[in-house]
Structures are given as C-alpha cells and as structure tokens.
Amino acid sequence: MSNVTDLNNNQKIVADMKAVVSDAEAIFHETAGVAGDKMLDVRQRISERLGAAKVRVANAEAAALEKSKAAAAATDACVRKNPWQSVGIAASVGLVLGILIGRR
C-alpha cells in the first residue's frame, strides 16, 4: 500500500514540477525584451536552472514510470498465482462499495 502512496506522491511531485518549469519558462519568455547587464545575468541563471529542472523532472517521471510498471507486474503475478482469491477479494470490495453507495 505504501508503494501506491509513494507512486501517487511521486506523480504529484512530477506534475507540480512540470507546472513550475512551465511557469518559469513563461516568465523567462515574457522578459525577453528587457535589457540590462543584470537582467542578462538573471536570464542566464534562470536558463541554466530551467535546464537542470527539466532533467530532474524527466528523471523523476522515469522513476515513477518504472515503479508503476513494477507494481503492475507484481499485481499481475499475484493475481495469476491466486486467481480465485483475487476474484473473491474483488467481489467483496465491490459488495462493500455497493452497500456504501446504496446508502446515499
């Protein structure tokens, strides 16, 4: 269960990082017309950090994808090893959810 939570947290972090990088790129492009030595220095640092952030986001996304593939493979192996237990568990969960939804 903690692997699923970790995977969800990693996916949220990747999505948040993508949003931050996208916002920073938008600001970077909007300030393209501003001149000055200090601004050029700031733009250079932002450009370098954006590149590094994109690499980290890509690495985090790849790690999250690998974890999700491993979780799917483990689930598949468990279901193939115990098919009737898996059907029973799925039916029980469906019954409980049906009861809970029916109460509303």
ZIPECOR-V450024 format. One line per field, one symbol per residue. phi: phi as a letter, one per 40 degrees, with the letter a starting at -180 (. if undefined). psi: psi as a letter, one per 40 degrees, with the letter a starting at -180 (. if undefined). burial: b if it has 16 or more other C-alpha atoms within 10 Angstrom, else e. A space follows every 50 residues. Layout:
phi=???
psi=???
burial=???
This chain:
phi=.ccccccccccccccccccccccccccdccccccbhcccccccccccccc cccccccccccccccccccccccccccccccbcccccccccccccccccc cccc
psi=ddddddddddddddddddddddddddddddedehiidddddddddddddd dddddddddddddddddddddddddddddddgdddddddddddddddddd ddd.
burial=eeeeeebeebbeebeebbeebeebeeebeeeeeeeeeeeeeebeebeeeb eebeeebeebbeebeebbeeeeeeeeeeeeeeeeeeeeeeeeeeeeeeee eeee
